[in-house]
Amino acid sequence: MTAVPVVVLAGFLGAGKTTLLNHLLRTSSGTRIGVVVNDFGAVNIDAMAVAGQVDSMVSLSNGCVCCVTDEGGLGDVLGTLTGSVDVIVIEASGIAEPQAVAQQVLASTNTSVEYGGLVEVVDAVEFAATRLRHPELDKHLRVADLIVLNKVDRVDAAELAEVFAVVTELAEGAAIVTTEHGRLDPGLLFDRRERPRPAQLSFDDLEDHEQHVHALYQSVVFETDEPMHPERLMAFLDSRPDGVFRIKGFVHFGQPERYELQVVGGFLRFRRARWGRNEPRRTSLVLIGVDMSGLEERLVDCVGEGSEAAMFAVHRHTES
Ligand SMILES: Nc1nc2c(ncn2[C@@H]2O[C@H](COP(=O)(O)OP(=O)(O)OP(=O)(O)O)[C@@H](O)[C@H]2O)c(=O)[nH]1
């Protein structure tokens, strides 16, 4: 039996990993893709975002996949997917250490899988600011096999040239592709150029867990079946503390449709979609950042019925 390649899909919070994964699932018709989705919060919004598009999925929530400590490690998880798939993609949480996830795959004693490389998604808009806060992210680029410079639609030519130059310098020869909405040619991942570097990660690359980026981050999960008040929620979002870098999930405004919320740094966008047939009308939000105290209480204050007119504040930020 040939071993199933396992590709690690990494990238900082909100870079576009789930978007890219969904693109792969939609466009690689002949290839059966198994997915491991890891979210930092207790509610796995990413799993909800890819559900329905994939046959085989394992969802790991409430912690980073880079620190899986179960006895069988990641090998057991991967083992449950092999047999029915041609390739496995692990979508690491946005604050996982990519090299530690790669090491988990390499260390697996499960012979039905083999390491298939590390793809690092970079947010062309946020990259410079994120790097200032987390210089250790440079190393994530150095160990990547393929770097996907995403969201190029949101930067102008000069900004793109600047970020491309920095990424090229850090990438040390790894392939770099630019994308909009993660539209990557699946052939780049499943027929990857061989580069031995990841297998040679040194122990210096595996600094202790306390130094992982996610050791600084906390997540807050907020869920309620009561409708959210549109104006109060918008006021909360407009005044969100700087430390809250990422918010994602679904909002129930008491409307016939659900509103998917995406916040990445200063970017905020709602997307309207139908509720699933048996989907409970519920708000499920995960907030990730530093210094998260008091956020839950502030969100509780946003619960309440709002008028149709109050939805205007939300619609200003809603993709049509
Ligand atoms: N304009 C633009 N938006 C994008 C692009 N790629 C992703 N997005 C948006 O960026 C937001 C975050 O995308 P995700 O795919 O959820 O990012 P992620 O890396 O999975 O996020 P985490 O799992 O929280 O780390 C969503 O609103 C996407 O629609 C892009 O190329 N251009």
The ligand as a MOL file (V3000), in Angstrom:
LIG
                    3D

  0  0  0     0  0            999 V3000
M  V30 BEGIN CTAB
M  V30 COUNTS 32 34 0 0 0
M  V30 BEGIN ATOM
M  V30 1 N -10.0170 40.0930 -0.1400 0
M  V30 2 C -9.6040 38.8670 0.1590 0
M  V30 3 N -10.1060 38.2520 1.2600 0
M  V30 4 C -9.6740 36.9990 1.5320 0
M  V30 5 C -8.7400 36.3260 0.7210 0
M  V30 6 N -8.4930 35.1060 1.2460 0
M  V30 7 C -9.2700 35.0110 2.3530 0
M  V30 8 N -9.9810 36.1460 2.5310 0
M  V30 9 C -10.9050 36.4710 3.6230 0
M  V30 10 O -10.1330 36.5550 4.8230 0
M  V30 11 C -10.9180 36.1040 5.9240 0
M  V30 12 C -10.1740 34.9920 6.6740 0
M  V30 13 O -10.0550 33.8810 5.8140 0
M  V30 14 P -9.9430 32.3790 6.3770 0
M  V30 15 O -9.7770 31.5010 5.1990 0
M  V30 16 O -11.0410 32.0910 7.3270 0
M  V30 17 O -8.5790 32.4970 7.1900 0
M  V30 18 P -7.8810 31.3940 8.1230 0
M  V30 19 O -6.4220 31.4950 7.8860 0
M  V30 20 O -8.5140 30.0580 7.9080 0
M  V30 21 O -8.2770 31.9290 9.5680 0
M  V30 22 P -7.9380 31.2310 11.0130 0
M  V30 23 O -8.3280 29.7840 10.9000 0
M  V30 24 O -8.7700 31.9830 11.9960 0
M  V30 25 O -6.5010 31.4340 11.2640 0
M  V30 26 C -12.2670 35.6600 5.3370 0
M  V30 27 O -13.1520 36.7530 5.4150 0
M  V30 28 C -11.9310 35.3700 3.8880 0
M  V30 29 O -13.0620 35.5100 3.0300 0
M  V30 30 C -8.2160 37.0170 -0.4410 0
M  V30 31 O -7.3620 36.5380 -1.1840 0
M  V30 32 N -8.6910 38.2750 -0.6570 0
M  V30 END ATOM
M  V30 BEGIN BOND
M  V30 1 1 1 2
M  V30 2 2 2 3
M  V30 3 1 2 32
M  V30 4 1 3 4
M  V30 5 2 4 5
M  V30 6 1 4 8
M  V30 7 1 5 6
M  V30 8 1 5 30
M  V30 9 2 6 7
M  V30 10 1 7 8
M  V30 11 1 8 9
M  V30 12 1 9 10
M  V30 13 1 9 28
M  V30 14 1 10 11
M  V30 15 1 11 12
M  V30 16 1 11 26
M  V30 17 1 12 13
M  V30 18 1 13 14
M  V30 19 2 14 15
M  V30 20 1 14 16
M  V30 21 1 14 17
M  V30 22 1 17 18
M  V30 23 2 18 19
M  V30 24 1 18 20
M  V30 25 1 18 21
M  V30 26 1 21 22
M  V30 27 2 22 23
M  V30 28 1 22 24
M  V30 29 1 22 25
M  V30 30 1 26 27
M  V30 31 1 26 28
M  V30 32 1 28 29
M  V30 33 2 30 31
M  V30 34 1 30 32
M  V30 END BOND
M  V30 END CTAB
M  END
